Amino acid sequence: MLQGSTIEKTLQILIVDDNKDFCMNCIDILESKGYSAVAVHDGLAAMETVRENSFDLALIDIKMPVMNGVDTYKMLKQIDPQLPVIIMSAYAVEDLIEEALKRGAFAIFHKPLDFEKLFSAIKFIQKNGAFIMIVDDDNDTCENLSDLLQEKGYRVKSANDGETAIQLSRENLFDIILLDMKLPGLNGLETFLAIRAIRPSTVVILITGYMSELKDLIDQAMQRSAHICLEKPLNIDRLLNILQEKTL
């Protein structure tokens, strides 16, 4: 869909960045894919523009004069709480980035922008249905669960290790994460704690085929707000009931 020159609905995208050349380049690229884009160059102008117009997505630079990107994000969410926001950054401003993620920014993209990743994010923003990440080093498990969940109307991404899962959590605002506790590299608990620091409101469902062996790690995750731990092989009906309950 995104590779063609037309899409079913023309998304309205707001770019907020004090670099005018960057804005013009973004507009050209987005419009070449069939999107409609406008740019403003500071937070106050962004607030006024969102009051007067409806947008499907805002791209906000994190470092701007007068009002930084996170403060701009917070003000825009007061005006339009449903507006998805992607924060852009060319600087190592981790405190602002972490604050934006904790407050529910859809993603953090570093400059220069990877437009293919941006288009992928837009694709997921466009779709309906809760957004789920499956984290499991078994490719068959990921593929089978992904197929099943997509048939039920969910949006799904997969990761095979903790490091990838953490990065995807920075690039996507997941509603639910299905997290295997036995992973290569970072274990399930380490992955859970890193994701929880980034996305404190995301529902995390632990899954494992080693309930007794990993009991200590599971207990620690449950004490730090993991929702539930399900044993493999998964009872699919139970899983679907939990997902429905958490996404109503």
C-alpha positions in Angstrom: 0.0 0.0 0.0 2.7 2.5 1.0 4.8 1.9 -2.1 2.0 3.0 -4.4 1.1 6.5 -5.4 -2.4 6.4 -3.8 -3.8 5.2 -0.5 -7.4 4.7 0.6 -7.3 7.7 3.0 -5.1 10.7 2.7 -3.4 11.0 6.0 -2.9 14.5 7.3 0.6 14.8 8.8 1.9 17.7 10.9 5.7 18.3 11.0 7.1 20.4 13.8 10.7 21.3 13.3 12.7 24.6 13.4 14.8 23.4 10.4 12.9 24.6 7.4 15.0 22.7 4.9 14.4 19.5 6.7 10.6 20.2 6.8 10.5 20.9 3.0 12.4 17.6 2.4 10.0 15.7 4.6 6.9 17.2 2.9 8.3 16.3 -0.5 8.9 12.7 0.5 5.6 12.2 2.3 3.6 13.8 -0.5 5.4 11.5 -3.0 3.8 8.6 -1.1 0.3 10.1 -1.2 0.2 11.8 2.2 -0.7 15.4 2.9 1.9 17.2 5.1 2.2 20.7 6.5 5.0 22.1 8.6 5.4 24.6 11.4 8.6 25.6 13.1 7.9 25.9 16.8 5.6 24.5 19.5 3.3 27.5 19.8 2.6 27.4 16.1 2.0 23.7 16.4 -0.6 24.3 19.1 -2.4 26.8 17.0 -2.4 24.6 14.0 -3.8 21.6 15.8 -6.5 23.7 17.3 -7.6 24.8 13.8 -7.0 21.5 11.9 -7.4 17.8 12.3 -4.3 15.6 11.9 -3.7 11.9 11.8 0.0 12.1 12.9 2.5 14.6 14.2 6.3 14.4 13.7 7.9 16.6 16.4 11.6 17.5 16.7 12.7 17.1 20.3 15.2 20.1 20.3 13.6 23.4 19.4 13.8 27.0 20.7 11.2 28.4 23.1 9.4 25.1 23.6 11.1 21.7 23.3 9.5 18.7 21.6 8.4 17.0 24.8 6.6 20.1 26.1 5.1 20.6 22.6 3.9 17.0 22.7 2.3 17.4 26.1 0.4 20.6 25.0 -0.8 18.9 21.7 -2.1 15.9 23.6 -4.2 18.3 25.7 -5.7 19.7 22.6 -6.1 16.3 20.8 -5.6 13.4 23.1 -5.9 10.8 20.3 -3.2 12.4 18.1 -0.4 9.9 17.5 3.0 11.5 17.9 6.5 10.5 16.6 9.4 12.3 18.3 12.4 13.0 16.1 15.9 13.6 17.5 19.4 14.3 16.2 20.8 14.8 19.7 21.6 12.6 22.7 18.9 14.0 24.9 18.0 10.8 26.7 16.1 12.4 29.5 13.7 14.1 27.1 13.4 11.0 25.0 12.6 8.8 28.0 10.0 11.3 29.2 8.3 11.3 25.8 8.1 7.5 25.6 6.8 7.2 29.2 4.1 9.7 28.3 2.9 7.7 25.3 4.7 9.0 22.2 4.2 6.4 19.5 7.9 6.2 18.6 11.3 7.9 18.8 13.1 8.2 15.4 16.7 9.4 15.2 17.8 11.8 12.5 18.6 11.4 9.7 15.2 9.8 9.4 14.9 6.2 8.1 11.9 6.9 5.9 11.2 3.2 5.3 10.8 2.7 9.1 8.7 5.8 9.2 6.4 4.4 6.5 6.2 1.2 8.4 5.1 3.1 11.5 2.5 5.0 9.6 1.1 1.7 8.3 0.6 0.4 11.8 -0.9 3.8 13.0 -3.4 3.6 10.1 -4.7 0.1 11.0 -7.3 -0.6 13.7 -7.0 -3.2 16.4 -4.7 -3.5 19.4 -1.0 -3.5 18.7 0.9 -6.6 20.0 4.5 -7.6 20.1 5.5 -11.3 20.4 8.9 -11.8 21.9 10.1 -15.4 21.5 13.3 -16.9 20.1 11.3 -19.7 18.4 10.4 -18.5 14.9 7.6 -21.0 14.6 6.0 -19.7 17.8 6.2 -16.2 16.5 4.8 -17.0 13.1 2.0 -19.2 14.3 0.9 -16.7 17.0 1.3 -13.8 14.6 -0.9 -15.4 12.0 -3.5 -16.3 14.6 -3.6 -12.8 16.1 -3.7 -11.0 12.7 -6.7 -13.2 11.8 -8.4 -11.9 14.9 -7.8 -8.3 13.8 -4.7 -7.4 15.9 -1.7 -5.6 14.6 1.4 -7.7 15.3 5.2 -7.4 15.3 7.7 -10.0 16.5 11.2 -10.1 18.1 13.5 -13.0 18.7 15.6 -11.6 21.5 15.4 -9.0 24.3 17.6 -6.4 22.6 15.4 -6.3 19.6 12.3 -6.2 21.7 13.6 -3.2 23.7 14.4 -1.3 20.5 11.0 -2.1 19.0 9.4 -0.7 22.2 11.2 2.6 21.6 10.0 2.6 18.0 6.4 1.5 18.6 3.7 2.0 21.2 2.5 -1.5 21.9 -0.7 -2.2 23.7 0.3 -5.7 24.8 3.6 -7.6 24.8 3.8 -11.4 24.9 7.2 -12.1 26.4 8.9 -15.4 26.6 10.9 -15.7 29.8 13.7 -17.8 28.3 15.6 -15.8 25.7 19.1 -15.7 24.3 21.2 -12.8 25.6 19.0 -10.8 27.9 16.6 -13.1 29.8 12.9 -12.4 30.1 13.1 -10.5 33.4 15.9 -8.2 32.1 13.9 -7.6 29.0 10.8 -6.9 30.9 12.4 -4.4 33.3 14.0 -2.5 30.4 10.7 -2.3 28.6 8.8 -1.4 31.7 11.3 1.6 32.2 10.5 2.8 28.7 6.7 1.9 28.5 5.3 1.8 32.0 1.7 1.4 30.8 2.1 -1.4 28.3 0.5 -4.7 29.4 3.1 -7.5 29.5 2.0 -11.1 29.5 4.7 -13.6 30.3 4.9 -16.9 28.6 7.2 -19.9 29.4 7.7 -23.6 29.0 9.9 -23.6 32.1 7.5 -22.5 34.8 9.3 -24.3 37.7 12.9 -23.6 36.5 12.2 -19.8 36.0 9.9 -19.3 39.0 12.2 -16.8 40.7 12.4 -14.6 37.5 8.7 -14.9 36.9 7.9 -13.9 40.5 10.1 -10.8 40.2 8.4 -9.8 37.0 4.9 -10.3 38.5 5.9 -8.2 41.5 6.8 -5.4 39.1 3.5 -5.4 37.4 3.6 -8.1 34.7 0.0 -9.0 34.1 0.1 -12.8 34.1 2.3 -15.7 33.3 1.0 -18.3 30.8 2.5 -21.8 30.5 3.4 -23.3 27.1 1.9 -24.9 25.2 -0.4 -21.9 25.3 -4.1 -22.3 25.9 -5.1 -20.2 22.9 -8.7 -19.7 24.1 -7.5 -18.4 27.4 -4.9 -16.1 25.7 -7.6 -14.7 23.4 -9.9 -14.0 26.3 -7.1 -12.2 28.2 -6.3 -10.1 25.1 -9.9 -9.2 24.6 -10.3 -8.2 28.2 -7.2 -6.0 28.1 -8.0 -4.3 24.9 -11.7 -3.5 25.4 
